[in-house]
Amino acid sequence: MHSHPEAADTLIVGAQLYDGTGEPPVVRDVAVRDGRIAAIGNLSNWLAEEVVEAEGRALAPGFIDVHTHDDTHVIRSPQCLPKITQGVTTVIVGNCGISASPVTLKGDPPDPMNLLGERDAFRYPTFAAYVDAIEAARPAVNVAALIGHTALRNNHMDRLDRAATERELAAMRAELEEALAHGALGLSSGLAYASANAAPTEEVMALAEPLAAAGAVYTTHMRSEFDAILEAFDEACRIGRHARVPVVVSHLKCAGPSNWGRSKEVLASLEAARRIQPIGCDCYPYDRSSSTLDLKQVTGDIEITITWSTPHPEQAGKRISAIAAEWGVNEREAAERLQPAGAVYHNMSEDDVRRILSHPATMIGSDGLPNDPLPHPRLWGAFPRVLGHYARDAKLIPLEEAVRKMTSLSAQRFGLGPRGEVRVGFQADLVLFDPARIRDAATFENPRQAADGIDAVWVNGVLSCRNGEATGERAGRFVARGATWREQ
């Protein structure tokens, strides 16, 4: 008896398979059919329309960027080059309290919602409208979305420097519930920003109450990443316990020189909290941050580079100290003159970055800002930087652990369904890369550079990027919230 050979759309032969779970790699063949993983093993008897010889290179689940501000970018630039070229196959948008939907503006978008674009970028009054726009744009990557606390405040409050009233809160909750019903992942907050800083803990607690029934999560850009970081972390924990939902602390860092070295304390707090509630964090692999220009951070004790300025676009790329000297004013006055503006802050210590990055509870998120004229290199380089610089060169963590932090850990925490592992029946989001060659090419001076060593990227079984070049095929889709959080 001859067994009939099985047929696949794509067969990847002889790969070092990193399955996403943190297990060491094994040599396997992987068959893809109808957008899913059909078989894993020795598949020499299979036929396929396309056979890819992996020749011992690494095959991993597509990377999941848990911290993005790609809300409008996935629709306006659906080829998503900064992401697909670094092996990212799914992005989570709506972080830090700012989301493109549901939003109704009364004027210009309040800071930091302007990171997502000018007034014309906000055209999704309901979350359902945003989902429709993603499906119509068919971006190159999958998109899952959080709902921003600041966005909800903007919709229902006449000014953002106060607490919401009971009535405003009820309206905000109704909007959040509509979004959860349409598959949103949960609620995000950005309590450090002026547009949300006046919100008391109780406001966020009340808003988070509908999350549990939906199986959703709460993510937060905490109230402080500076000296009050432990109090801010405690607040995040309390909100999660009150609403009985998992918490994700966004871009965990110890910001400002007076805070350097405190990652030991912060991670000890995280470990204590993990014993009583589901909580984790994400980080990006750099010791500089980037956001809108915040006057509170213009203290003269760290370098700040301007990335854009509406009144003074000619100053992009210059340090604020140089701009102040050129204008004959102090740094604070220069910052006021540059507003609204964007900035890169040289505000972290490398030791803290390494300690946070290597912690088992930490996922990888780029926090890239695709609308910045001079973006932080994390937009194009975050994932290859972890795999090349930190895992291979610095030997900070094993490669299989680096892959777990950007795949299965993320998919389980956020409830992304059958993604994040190379497993039969899972979506065929895959990345083939060369562990010896992978590296981030993006720099602060020249940030728009595709990574080296990413050989092929498949999204839902479709070859979307080859040798750093987009194929032109786009197979991303909106990912509705699935089952969240198996505690690992």
C-alpha positions, 0 to 999 in steps of 0.5 A: 500500500502506498500512502497518498502524499499530503498536500500543502500550500507551503512547506518549510523544510529543515528549520530549527523550530522555536515553537514559541513556548520557550522550549529549545529548538528542534529540527522540523518541517512545517506545512501550511494549508489554508492559512493554518499550520497543518503539520509539523515533523518529518514531512518528506512525503508531503507535496506543496505549491511552494517549498522553502528550504530553511537550511537550519535557519530559525523558524518562529511564530510571527512576533506580536508587538504588544505596544504600538501606536499604529492605530491610524498607520495600519489604515493609512499605510497598510503595507506596515513596512516598519513592522513586517520587515522585522518579523512582526505579524500582529500589532496591538494598538490603542496603548497608553490611554490613546486610541483612534476609536471610539473618538469624536473630537471637538477641535484638535486632538489633545496631547498625546492623542496627536501622536496618532495624527492630526484632526483628520486622522480621527474618523471612527466615532465607534469601535465598530467603525474602526474594525470596518476600516481595518477590514477594508484596508487589509493591512499586512499585519493582524491588528488587535485593539485596546480602548484608550481611557484618554480617548473616552474622556475626550469624547465626554468631557469639556476639559481634561484637567478634572475628574469625570462626573458620574454621568460622564463616567456612565457614558464612557462605560457605555462606549467601552462596553460597545467596543468590548462587544465588538472584540476590543482587548480591553482598556488602556490608560496613560495616567502620566499625561496631563489629559488623564492625570487628573483622573482619580484612581476611582475613575479608572476602577469604575471604568475597568468594571465591565472588563471582567465579564468580557474576559478583557485586560487592563494595560497602563502607562502608569501615573509615574515612571519616575520617583513615585514609581512604586506608588504608581505600580501599587495603583495599577495593581489595585485597579486590577484587583478591584475589577478582577482583571489581568494587568499589563504595565506598559513599557516598564522603566525607571526614568530619570537619573535619581531612579536609576538602579531601582528596577530591582525594587520595582521587579520585587514589587511585580513578583510579590503582586504576581503571587496574588493577581495576574500581572505582567509588563512589556518593555522595549530594548533601548535606554531612551524613551520617546513621546510628545515633549513634556515640560515636566521632563525638561529639568536639565538633568537629561539630554532631550532630542526634538523629533518634531515641532509644529511651530519650528519644524527646522529644529527636528533632530537637534538637542534641546540644550543646543536649541536653547543656546541658539535662541539664548533662552533656558531649556524650559523656555525653548521647550515652551516655544517648540510646543506642540512637539515630540522628543526622545529622552535619554532617561534610562540606565542600561542595567535597568533595561537589561534587568527588566528585559530579562525578567520572565514576566516581560513581553516585548513591545516596540512603542514605535511612533510611526507618524514621527518625522524622525522616529525612535529606532524602536519603530523598525528595530525593537524585535531584531535588537532583542534577538541579535544584540541582547540574546545572541551578542550580550547573551542576556537570555537564550534565543528561545526565551527571547522568542517566547517573550514576543510570541506565546507569552503575548498571545496568552496575556492578551487573548489573541486566540490560536496565535503565538505558537507553532502548533498544528491548527494555529494561524500560520503567522511565521518568521524565518530568520538567521540567528547568526545574522539577525540585527537591528539596522535602525539608529537614532540618526537613521531610524528608517532601516529594515533589519538584517537577517529576517528572511521570510514572514508569513501572515495567515499563511501568506508570504508577506515579506522576503529578505526585507522586502514586502511582497505586496501581498497583505493578509492581515485582519482584525483580531477579536479578543479570544481567551486570555491568560493561562498563567505560565 
